[in-house]
Amino acid sequence: MIWKELTDEGQLETIKAESKQTPTLIFKHSTRCSISNMAKGRLDNMADTDSATFYYLDLLRHRSVSDKVATEFNVHHESPQLLLIADGECVYEESHNGIIPAEILIEIAQRVQKTA
């Protein structure tokens, strides 16, 4: 898994633009939460991630960015939380134990098919 760090609110415009070409995911992570650490571990071990771009947000260090993500993509803030952005909008959102790599890969594949 190759993560791009999300550290600045301005990156959200880049993410929206990227998502028009490639499915883009944002993982909001709390480094103090065992469930969040478990979810990140699952994502780190996820196979076949070449067809999407993955952003990592340490929400404890960048709380204002986390708040902007919730506002910008019209989702309720949770942690851990995974958002799939396609065509500039959040099209899939999951949190806690619902962050399941097999389901995420299905969602990514569906988005890739739509853009092909």
GUMIKE-153064 format. One record per atom (N, C-alpha, C): residue number from 1; residue in one letter; atom name; x, y, z. Coordinates in Angstrom, 3 decimals. Layout:
BEGIN
+------+------+------+----------+----------+----------+
! resi ! resn ! name !     east !    north !       up !
+------+------+------+----------+----------+----------+
!  NUM !    A !   CA !        X !        Y !        Z !
...
+------+------+------+----------+----------+----------+
***
This chain:
BEGIN
+------+------+------+----------+----------+----------+
! resi ! resn ! name !     east !    north !       up !
+------+------+------+----------+----------+----------+
!    1 !    M !    N !    0.848 !   -1.176 !    0.000 !
!    1 !    M !   CA !    0.000 !    0.000 !    0.000 !
!    1 !    M !    C !    0.889 !    1.233 !    0.000 !
!    2 !    I !    N !    0.648 !    2.103 !   -0.937 !
!    2 !    I !   CA !    1.366 !    3.373 !   -0.983 !
!    2 !    I !    C !    0.381 !    4.476 !   -0.588 !
!    3 !    W !    N !    0.675 !    5.139 !    0.509 !
!    3 !    W !   CA !   -0.170 !    6.205 !    1.023 !
!    3 !    W !    C !    0.393 !    7.559 !    0.620 !
!    4 !    K !    N !   -0.506 !    8.468 !    0.252 !
!    4 !    K !   CA !   -0.157 !    9.880 !    0.137 !
!    4 !    K !    C !   -0.707 !   10.532 !    1.399 !
!    5 !    E !    N !    0.099 !   11.372 !    2.026 !
!    5 !    E !   CA !   -0.364 !   12.029 !    3.240 !
!    5 !    E !    C !   -1.287 !   13.189 !    2.911 !
!    6 !    L !    N !   -2.385 !   13.263 !    3.625 !
!    6 !    L !   CA !   -3.322 !   14.376 !    3.518 !
!    6 !    L !    C !   -3.096 !   15.251 !    4.745 !
!    7 !    T !    N !   -2.514 !   16.433 !    4.518 !
!    7 !    T !   CA !   -2.123 !   17.300 !    5.630 !
!    7 !    T !    C !   -2.659 !   18.720 !    5.512 !
!    8 !    D !    N !   -3.284 !   19.029 !    4.372 !
!    8 !    D !   CA !   -3.690 !   20.406 !    4.105 !
!    8 !    D !    C !   -5.056 !   20.426 !    3.425 !
!    9 !    E !    N !   -5.896 !   21.326 !    3.848 !
!    9 !    E !   CA !   -7.241 !   21.434 !    3.268 !
!    9 !    E !    C !   -7.207 !   21.664 !    1.760 !
!   10 !    G !    N !   -6.187 !   22.351 !    1.274 !
!   10 !    G !   CA !   -6.061 !   22.623 !   -0.151 !
!   10 !    G !    C !   -5.918 !   21.364 !   -0.990 !
!   11 !    Q !    N !   -5.450 !   20.277 !   -0.397 !
!   11 !    Q !   CA !   -5.304 !   19.023 !   -1.119 !
!   11 !    Q !    C !   -6.655 !   18.435 !   -1.541 !
!   12 !    L !    N !   -7.715 !   18.865 !   -0.918 !
!   12 !    L !   CA !   -9.035 !   18.310 !   -1.253 !
!   12 !    L !    C !   -9.429 !   18.631 !   -2.691 !
!   13 !    E !    N !   -9.017 !   19.785 !   -3.183 !
!   13 !    E !   CA !   -9.291 !   20.115 !   -4.586 !
!   13 !    E !    C !   -8.513 !   19.185 !   -5.519 !
!   14 !    T !    N !   -7.289 !   18.859 !   -5.145 !
!   14 !    T !   CA !   -6.488 !   17.906 !   -5.917 !
!   14 !    T !    C !   -7.145 !   16.537 !   -5.907 !
!   15 !    I !    N !   -7.624 !   16.125 !   -4.755 !
!   15 !    I !   CA !   -8.292 !   14.827 !   -4.626 !
!   15 !    I !    C !   -9.534 !   14.781 !   -5.508 !
!   16 !    K !    N !  -10.321 !   15.838 !   -5.488 !
!   16 !    K !   CA !  -11.517 !   15.888 !   -6.340 !
!   16 !    K !    C !  -11.143 !   15.766 !   -7.810 !
!   17 !    A !    N !  -10.099 !   16.482 !   -8.216 !
!   17 !    A !   CA !   -9.661 !   16.435 !   -9.615 !
!   17 !    A !    C !   -9.148 !   15.046 !   -9.970 !
!   18 !    E !    N !   -8.315 !   14.463 !   -9.117 !
!   18 !    E !   CA !   -7.790 !   13.116 !   -9.364 !
!   18 !    E !    C !   -8.903 !   12.091 !   -9.486 !
!   19 !    S !    N !   -9.936 !   12.279 !   -8.679 !
!   19 !    S !   CA !  -11.016 !   11.294 !   -8.627 !
!   19 !    S !    C !  -11.846 !   11.253 !   -9.910 !
!   20 !    K !    N !  -11.655 !   12.220 !  -10.776 !
!   20 !    K !   CA !  -12.352 !   12.205 !  -12.062 !
!   20 !    K !    C !  -11.692 !   11.230 !  -13.032 !
!   21 !    Q !    N !  -10.438 !   10.860 !  -12.741 !
!   21 !    Q !   CA !   -9.691 !    9.915 !  -13.569 !
!   21 !    Q !    C !   -9.487 !    8.566 !  -12.884 !
!   22 !    T !    N !   -9.279 !    8.607 !  -11.571 !
!   22 !    T !   CA !   -8.929 !    7.420 !  -10.794 !
!   22 !    T !    C !   -9.693 !    7.429 !   -9.481 !
!   23 !    P !    N !  -10.270 !    6.294 !   -9.065 !
!   23 !    P !   CA !  -10.897 !    6.253 !   -7.743 !
!   23 !    P !    C !   -9.880 !    6.670 !   -6.680 !
!   24 !    T !    N !  -10.309 !    7.506 !   -5.770 !
!   24 !    T !   CA !   -9.423 !    8.055 !   -4.754 !
!   24 !    T !    C !  -10.040 !    7.814 !   -3.387 !
!   25 !    L !    N !   -9.239 !    7.290 !   -2.479 !
!   25 !    L !   CA !   -9.727 !    6.973 !   -1.143 !
!   25 !    L !    C !   -9.034 !    7.823 !   -0.100 !
!   26 !    I !    N !   -9.791 !    8.184 !    0.926 !
!   26 !    I !   CA !   -9.257 !    8.914 !    2.065 !
!   26 !    I !    C !   -9.504 !    8.041 !    3.289 !
!   27 !    F !    N !   -8.432 !    7.718 !    3.999 !
!   27 !    F !   CA !   -8.553 !    6.980 !    5.251 !
!   27 !    F !    C !   -8.261 !    7.929 !    6.394 !
!   28 !    K !    N !   -9.279 !    8.185 !    7.217 !
!   28 !    K !   CA !   -9.141 !    9.042 !    8.389 !
!   28 !    K !    C !   -8.792 !    8.146 !    9.572 !
!   29 !    H !    N !   -7.614 !    8.382 !   10.137 !
!   29 !    H !   CA !   -7.044 !    7.484 !   11.134 !
!   29 !    H !    C !   -6.753 !    8.194 !   12.440 !
!   30 !    S !    N !   -7.165 !    7.571 !   13.534 !
!   30 !    S !   CA !   -6.795 !    8.039 !   14.863 !
!   30 !    S !    C !   -5.713 !    7.110 !   15.392 !
!   31 !    T !    N !   -4.525 !    7.642 !   15.585 !
!   31 !    T !   CA !   -3.396 !    6.821 !   16.013 !
!   31 !    T !    C !   -3.552 !    6.310 !   17.444 !
!   32 !    R !    N !   -4.514 !    6.821 !   18.185 !
!   32 !    R !   CA !   -4.744 !    6.390 !   19.566 !
!   32 !    R !    C !   -5.833 !    5.322 !   19.683 !
!   33 !    C !    N !   -6.427 !    4.937 !   18.583 !
!   33 !    C !   CA !   -7.588 !    4.041 !   18.613 !
!   33 !    C !    C !   -7.204 !    2.657 !   18.110 !
!   34 !    S !    N !   -7.477 !    1.629 !   18.897 !
!   34 !    S !   CA !   -7.120 !    0.269 !   18.496 !
!   34 !    S !    C !   -7.919 !   -0.194 !   17.281 !
!   35 !    I !    N !   -9.177 !    0.201 !   17.172 !
!   35 !    I !   CA !   -9.978 !   -0.177 !   16.001 !
!   35 !    I !    C !   -9.413 !    0.496 !   14.748 !
!   36 !    S !    N !   -9.004 !    1.740 !   14.890 !
!   36 !    S !   CA !   -8.412 !    2.452 !   13.761 !
!   36 !    S !    C !   -7.092 !    1.793 !   13.341 !
!   37 !    N !    N !   -6.292 !    1.378 !   14.307 !
!   37 !    N !   CA !   -5.042 !    0.685 !   13.993 !
!   37 !    N !    C !   -5.313 !   -0.639 !   13.290 !
!   38 !    M !    N !   -6.354 !   -1.351 !   13.715 !
!   38 !    M !   CA !   -6.720 !   -2.608 !   13.074 !
!   38 !    M !    C !   -7.156 !   -2.359 !   11.626 !
!   39 !    A !    N !   -7.980 !   -1.343 !   11.409 !
!   39 !    A !   CA !   -8.453 !   -1.020 !   10.063 !
!   39 !    A !    C !   -7.282 !   -0.621 !    9.164 !
!   40 !    K !    N !   -6.362 !    0.167 !    9.686 !
!   40 !    K !   CA !   -5.193 !    0.561 !    8.883 !
!   40 !    K !    C !   -4.358 !   -0.661 !    8.525 !
!   41 !    G !    N !   -4.204 !   -1.580 !    9.466 !
!   41 !    G !   CA !   -3.465 !   -2.805 !    9.182 !
!   41 !    G !    C !   -4.100 !   -3.606 !    8.062 !
!   42 !    R !    N !   -5.428 !   -3.694 !    8.073 !
!   42 !    R !   CA !   -6.141 !   -4.382 !    6.990 !
!   42 !    R !    C !   -5.880 !   -3.704 !    5.645 !
!   43 !    L !    N !   -5.942 !   -2.387 !    5.653 !
!   43 !    L !   CA !   -5.716 !   -1.639 !    4.411 !
!   43 !    L !    C !   -4.271 !   -1.773 !    3.941 !
!   44 !    D !    N !   -3.332 !   -1.737 !    4.873 !
!   44 !    D !   CA !   -1.921 !   -1.877 !    4.509 !
!   44 !    D !    C !   -1.654 !   -3.211 !    3.810 !
!   45 !    N !    N !   -2.408 !   -4.238 !    4.166 !
!   45 !    N !   CA !   -2.217 !   -5.575 !    3.595 !
!   45 !    N !    C !   -3.126 !   -5.853 !    2.402 !
!   46 !    M !    N !   -3.883 !   -4.870 !    1.983 !
!   46 !    M !   CA !   -4.820 !   -5.055 !    0.881 !
!   46 !    M !    C !   -4.060 !   -5.234 !   -0.433 !
!   47 !    A !    N !   -4.468 !   -6.201 !   -1.217 !
!   47 !    A !   CA !   -3.835 !   -6.478 !   -2.510 !
!   47 !    A !    C !   -4.507 !   -5.660 !   -3.613 !
!   48 !    D !    N !   -3.868 !   -5.628 !   -4.775 !
!   48 !    D !   CA !   -4.448 !   -5.016 !   -5.974 !
!   48 !    D !    C !   -4.900 !   -3.577 !   -5.751 !
!   49 !    T !    N !   -3.993 !   -2.744 !   -5.306 !
!   49 !    T !   CA !   -4.352 !   -1.355 !   -5.032 !
!   49 !    T !    C !   -3.859 !   -0.392 !   -6.110 !
!   50 !    D !    N !   -3.388 !   -0.923 !   -7.222 !
!   50 !    D !   CA !   -2.838 !   -0.067 !   -8.277 !
!   50 !    D !    C !   -3.888 !    0.765 !   -9.010 !
!   51 !    S !    N !   -5.147 !    0.381 !   -8.926 !
!   51 !    S !   CA !   -6.178 !    1.079 !   -9.690 !
!   51 !    S !    C !   -6.828 !    2.221 !   -8.913 !
!   52 !    A !    N !   -6.251 !    2.580 !   -7.763 !
!   52 !    A !   CA !   -6.797 !    3.671 !   -6.961 !
!   52 !    A !    C !   -5.654 !    4.437 !   -6.306 !
!   53 !    T !    N !   -5.975 !    5.644 !   -5.846 !
!   53 !    T !   CA !   -5.036 !    6.464 !   -5.098 !
!   53 !    T !    C !   -5.510 !    6.507 !   -3.658 !
!   54 !    F !    N !   -4.587 !    6.330 !   -2.725 !
!   54 !    F !   CA !   -4.940 !    6.257 !   -1.308 !
!   54 !    F !    C !   -4.298 !    7.402 !   -0.531 !
!   55 !    Y !    N !   -5.129 !    8.133 !    0.192 !
!   55 !    Y !   CA !   -4.666 !    9.212 !    1.057 !
!   55 !    Y !    C !   -4.872 !    8.811 !    2.509 !
!   56 !    Y !    N !   -3.905 !    9.161 !    3.316 !
!   56 !    Y !   CA !   -3.907 !    8.882 !    4.750 !
!   56 !    Y !    C !   -4.001 !   10.206 !    5.499 !
!   57 !    L !    N !   -4.971 !   10.299 !    6.402 !
!   57 !    L !   CA !   -5.155 !   11.514 !    7.199 !
!   57 !    L !    C !   -5.041 !   11.165 !    8.676 !
!   58 !    D !    N !   -4.001 !   11.654 !    9.315 !
!   58 !    D !   CA !   -3.847 !   11.527 !   10.768 !
!   58 !    D !    C !   -4.713 !   12.621 !   11.374 !
!   59 !    L !    N !   -5.902 !   12.239 !   11.802 !
!   59 !    L !   CA !   -6.847 !   13.278 !   12.213 !
!   59 !    L !    C !   -6.485 !   13.913 !   13.546 !
!   60 !    L !    N !   -5.643 !   13.281 !   14.331 !
!   60 !    L !   CA !   -5.214 !   13.918 !   15.572 !
!   60 !    L !    C !   -4.260 !   15.074 !   15.286 !
!   61 !    R !    N !   -3.432 !   14.923 !   14.274 !
!   61 !    R !   CA !   -2.489 !   15.989 !   13.899 !
!   61 !    R !    C !   -3.130 !   17.027 !   12.992 !
!   62 !    H !    N !   -4.183 !   16.632 !   12.270 !
!   62 !    H !   CA !   -4.772 !   17.515 !   11.262 !
!   62 !    H !    C !   -6.296 !   17.534 !   11.410 !
!   63 !    R !    N !   -6.757 !   17.920 !   12.583 !
!   63 !    R !   CA !   -8.197 !   17.897 !   12.866 !
!   63 !    R !    C !   -8.971 !   18.840 !   11.942 !
!   64 !    S !    N !   -8.411 !   19.988 !   11.623 !
!   64 !    S !   CA !   -9.125 !   20.932 !   10.747 !
!   64 !    S !    C !   -9.316 !   20.324 !    9.354 !
!   65 !    V !    N !   -8.343 !   19.547 !    8.891 !
!   65 !    V !   CA !   -8.476 !   18.883 !    7.590 !
!   65 !    V !    C !   -9.579 !   17.835 !    7.672 !
!   66 !    S !    N !   -9.614 !   17.097 !    8.785 !
!   66 !    S !   CA !  -10.667 !   16.095 !    8.976 !
!   66 !    S !    C !  -12.051 !   16.740 !    8.963 !
!   67 !    D !    N !  -12.179 !   17.866 !    9.641 !
!   67 !    D !   CA !  -13.459 !   18.586 !    9.651 !
!   67 !    D !    C !  -13.838 !   19.046 !    8.245 !
!   68 !    K !    N !  -12.858 !   19.509 !    7.485 !
!   68 !    K !   CA !  -13.110 !   19.969 !    6.112 !
!   68 !    K !    C !  -13.517 !   18.804 !    5.216 !
!   69 !    V !    N !  -12.925 !   17.630 !    5.418 !
!   69 !    V !   CA !  -13.309 !   16.431 !    4.658 !
!   69 !    V !    C !  -14.783 !   16.131 !    4.894 !
!   70 !    A !    N !  -15.208 !   16.159 !    6.154 !
!   70 !    A !   CA !  -16.608 !   15.882 !    6.487 !
!   70 !    A !    C !  -17.541 !   16.885 !    5.807 !
!   71 !    T !    N !  -17.179 !   18.151 !    5.849 !
!   71 !    T !   CA !  -18.001 !   19.198 !    5.236 !
!   71 !    T !    C !  -17.990 !   19.099 !    3.714 !
!   72 !    E !    N !  -16.799 !   18.966 !    3.151 !
!   72 !    E !   CA !  -16.631 !   18.969 !    1.697 !
!   72 !    E !    C !  -17.346 !   17.793 !    1.023 !
!   73 !    F !    N !  -17.319 !   16.629 !    1.681 !
!   73 !    F !   CA !  -17.900 !   15.441 !    1.071 !
!   73 !    F !    C !  -19.223 !   15.032 !    1.717 !
!   74 !    N !    N !  -19.742 !   15.909 !    2.576 !
!   74 !    N !   CA !  -21.067 !   15.734 !    3.161 !
!   74 !    N !    C !  -21.229 !   14.385 !    3.868 !
!   75 !    V !    N !  -20.274 !   14.085 !    4.757 !
!   75 !    V !   CA !  -20.334 !   12.862 !    5.551 !
!   75 !    V !    C !  -20.216 !   13.223 !    7.020 !
!   76 !    H !    N !  -20.770 !   12.383 !    7.852 !
!   76 !    H !   CA !  -20.646 !   12.533 !    9.298 !
!   76 !    H !    C !  -19.245 !   12.086 !    9.700 !
!   77 !    H !    N !  -18.551 !   12.867 !   10.516 !
!   77 !    H !   CA !  -17.200 !   12.513 !   10.949 !
!   77 !    H !    C !  -17.213 !   11.253 !   11.802 !
!   78 !    E !    N !  -16.367 !   10.302 !   11.445 !
!   78 !    E !   CA !  -16.135 !    9.125 !   12.264 !
!   78 !    E !    C !  -14.655 !    8.794 !   12.197 !
!   79 !    S !    N !  -14.232 !    7.931 !   13.098 !
!   79 !    S !   CA !  -12.845 !    7.494 !   13.092 !
!   79 !    S !    C !  -12.775 !    6.092 !   13.680 !
!   80 !    P !    N !  -12.145 !    5.203 !   12.949 !
!   80 !    P !   CA !  -11.599 !    5.356 !   11.613 !
!   80 !    P !    C !  -12.714 !    5.478 !   10.584 !
!   81 !    Q !    N !  -12.372 !    6.029 !    9.444 !
!   81 !    Q !   CA !  -13.359 !    6.217 !    8.378 !
!   81 !    Q !    C !  -12.650 !    6.159 !    7.032 !
!   82 !    L !    N !  -13.303 !    5.500 !    6.086 !
!   82 !    L !   CA !  -12.774 !    5.405 !    4.733 !
!   82 !    L !    C !  -13.796 !    5.989 !    3.769 !
!   83 !    L !    N !  -13.345 !    6.902 !    2.932 !
!   83 !    L !   CA !  -14.200 !    7.514 !    1.920 !
!   83 !    L !    C !  -13.658 !    7.168 !    0.547 !
!   84 !    L !    N !  -14.540 !    6.803 !   -0.363 !
!   84 !    L !   CA !  -14.169 !    6.605 !   -1.766 !
!   84 !    L !    C !  -14.717 !    7.791 !   -2.536 !
!   85 !    I !    N !  -13.818 !    8.512 !   -3.187 !
!   85 !    I !   CA !  -14.188 !    9.701 !   -3.939 !
!   85 !    I !    C !  -14.089 !    9.365 !   -5.423 !
!   86 !    A !    N !  -15.160 !    9.626 !   -6.159 !
!   86 !    A !   CA !  -15.188 !    9.435 !   -7.615 !
!   86 !    A !    C !  -15.950 !   10.609 !   -8.210 !
!   87 !    D !    N !  -15.444 !   11.129 !   -9.299 !
!   87 !    D !   CA !  -16.054 !   12.288 !   -9.955 !
!   87 !    D !    C !  -16.268 !   13.448 !   -8.991 !
!   88 !    G !    N !  -15.353 !   13.605 !   -8.050 !
!   88 !    G !   CA !  -15.391 !   14.734 !   -7.132 !
!   88 !    G !    C !  -16.327 !   14.595 !   -5.956 !
!   89 !    E !    N !  -16.980 !   13.433 !   -5.817 !
!   89 !    E !   CA !  -17.953 !   13.240 !   -4.740 !
!   89 !    E !    C !  -17.679 !   11.961 !   -3.974 !
!   90 !    C !    N !  -18.116 !   11.931 !   -2.727 !
!   90 !    C !   CA !  -18.013 !   10.709 !   -1.934 !
!   90 !    C !    C !  -19.113 !    9.752 !   -2.393 !
!   91 !    V !    N !  -18.696 !    8.586 !   -2.887 !
!   91 !    V !   CA !  -19.657 !    7.612 !   -3.412 !
!   91 !    V !    C !  -19.752 !    6.374 !   -2.531 !
!   92 !    Y !    N !  -18.873 !    6.287 !   -1.542 !
!   92 !    Y !   CA !  -18.860 !    5.146 !   -0.618 !
!   92 !    Y !    C !  -18.183 !    5.611 !    0.651 !
!   93 !    E !    N !  -18.754 !    5.231 !    1.779 !
!   93 !    E !   CA !  -18.192 !    5.623 !    3.066 !
!   93 !    E !    C !  -18.426 !    4.482 !    4.040 !
!   94 !    E !    N !  -17.397 !    4.185 !    4.810 !
!   94 !    E !   CA !  -17.518 !    3.128 !    5.800 !
!   94 !    E !    C !  -16.650 !    3.487 !    6.991 !
!   95 !    S !    N !  -16.978 !    2.935 !    8.150 !
!   95 !    S !   CA !  -16.192 !    3.228 !    9.340 !
!   95 !    S !    C !  -16.040 !    1.983 !   10.215 !
!   96 !    H !    N !  -15.151 !    2.098 !   11.162 !
!   96 !    H !   CA !  -14.878 !    1.073 !   12.159 !
!   96 !    H !    C !  -14.690 !   -0.313 !   11.533 !
!   97 !    N !    N !  -15.369 !   -1.321 !   12.067 !
!   97 !    N !   CA !  -15.201 !   -2.690 !   11.578 !
!   97 !    N !    C !  -15.832 !   -2.911 !   10.206 !
!   98 !    G !    N !  -16.526 !   -1.922 !    9.686 !
!   98 !    G !   CA !  -17.103 !   -2.007 !    8.353 !
!   98 !    G !    C !  -16.083 !   -1.760 !    7.250 !
!   99 !    I !    N !  -14.860 !   -1.383 !    7.628 !
!   99 !    I !   CA !  -13.797 !   -1.164 !    6.644 !
!   99 !    I !    C !  -13.220 !   -2.532 !    6.293 !
!  100 !    I !    N !  -13.730 !   -3.102 !    5.199 !
!  100 !    I !   CA !  -13.387 !   -4.458 !    4.790 !
!  100 !    I !    C !  -12.734 !   -4.407 !    3.406 !
!  101 !    P !    N !  -11.467 !   -4.799 !    3.319 !
!  101 !    P !   CA !  -10.747 !   -4.693 !    2.048 !
!  101 !    P !    C !  -11.464 !   -5.320 !    0.857 !
!  102 !    A !    N !  -12.056 !   -6.491 !    1.000 !
!  102 !    A !   CA !  -12.728 !   -7.145 !   -0.138 !
!  102 !    A !    C !  -13.852 !   -6.266 !   -0.678 !
!  103 !    E !    N !  -14.608 !   -5.638 !    0.195 !
!  103 !    E !   CA !  -15.697 !   -4.757 !   -0.237 !
!  103 !    E !    C !  -15.147 !   -3.502 !   -0.907 !
!  104 !    I !    N !  -14.063 !   -2.988 !   -0.377 !
!  104 !    I !   CA !  -13.446 !   -1.795 !   -0.955 !
!  104 !    I !    C !  -12.952 !   -2.082 !   -2.367 !
!  105 !    L !    N !  -12.335 !   -3.233 !   -2.551 !
!  105 !    L !   CA !  -11.846 !   -3.605 !   -3.882 !
!  105 !    L !    C !  -12.992 !   -3.730 !   -4.881 !
!  106 !    I !    N !  -14.138 !   -4.235 !   -4.445 !
!  106 !    I !   CA !  -15.325 !   -4.314 !   -5.315 !
!  106 !    I !    C !  -15.770 !   -2.910 !   -5.704 !
!  107 !    E !    N !  -15.826 !   -2.013 !   -4.745 !
!  107 !    E !   CA !  -16.231 !   -0.628 !   -5.015 !
!  107 !    E !    C !  -15.266 !    0.044 !   -5.989 !
!  108 !    I !    N !  -13.970 !   -0.173 !   -5.779 !
!  108 !    I !   CA !  -12.971 !    0.406 !   -6.683 !
!  108 !    I !    C !  -13.170 !   -0.141 !   -8.093 !
!  109 !    A !    N !  -13.336 !   -1.456 !   -8.208 !
!  109 !    A !   CA !  -13.510 !   -2.089 !   -9.522 !
!  109 !    A !    C !  -14.737 !   -1.532 !  -10.237 !
!  110 !    Q !    N !  -15.806 !   -1.295 !   -9.513 !
!  110 !    Q !   CA !  -17.017 !   -0.740 !  -10.127 !
!  110 !    Q !    C !  -16.745 !    0.657 !  -10.666 !
!  111 !    R !    N !  -15.991 !    1.450 !   -9.935 !
!  111 !    R !   CA !  -15.672 !    2.820 !  -10.388 !
!  111 !    R !    C !  -14.755 !    2.787 !  -11.595 !
!  112 !    V !    N !  -13.802 !    1.857 !  -11.613 !
!  112 !    V !   CA !  -12.881 !    1.747 !  -12.736 !
!  112 !    V !    C !  -13.653 !    1.355 !  -13.989 !
!  113 !    Q !    N !  -14.620 !    0.444 !  -13.863 !
!  113 !    Q !   CA !  -15.443 !    0.044 !  -15.009 !
!  113 !    Q !    C !  -16.223 !    1.216 !  -15.580 !
!  114 !    K !    N !  -16.724 !    2.073 !  -14.712 !
!  114 !    K !   CA !  -17.518 !    3.223 !  -15.176 !
!  114 !    K !    C !  -16.687 !    4.215 !  -15.956 !
!  115 !    T !    N !  -15.383 !    4.328 !  -15.629 !
!  115 !    T !   CA !  -14.541 !    5.286 !  -16.319 !
!  115 !    T !    C !  -13.874 !    4.682 !  -17.566 !
!  116 !    A !    N !  -13.963 !    3.365 !  -17.705 !
!  116 !    A !   CA !  -13.320 !    2.698 !  -18.860 !
!  116 !    A !    C !  -14.154 !    2.815 !  -20.105 !
+------+------+------+----------+----------+----------+
***
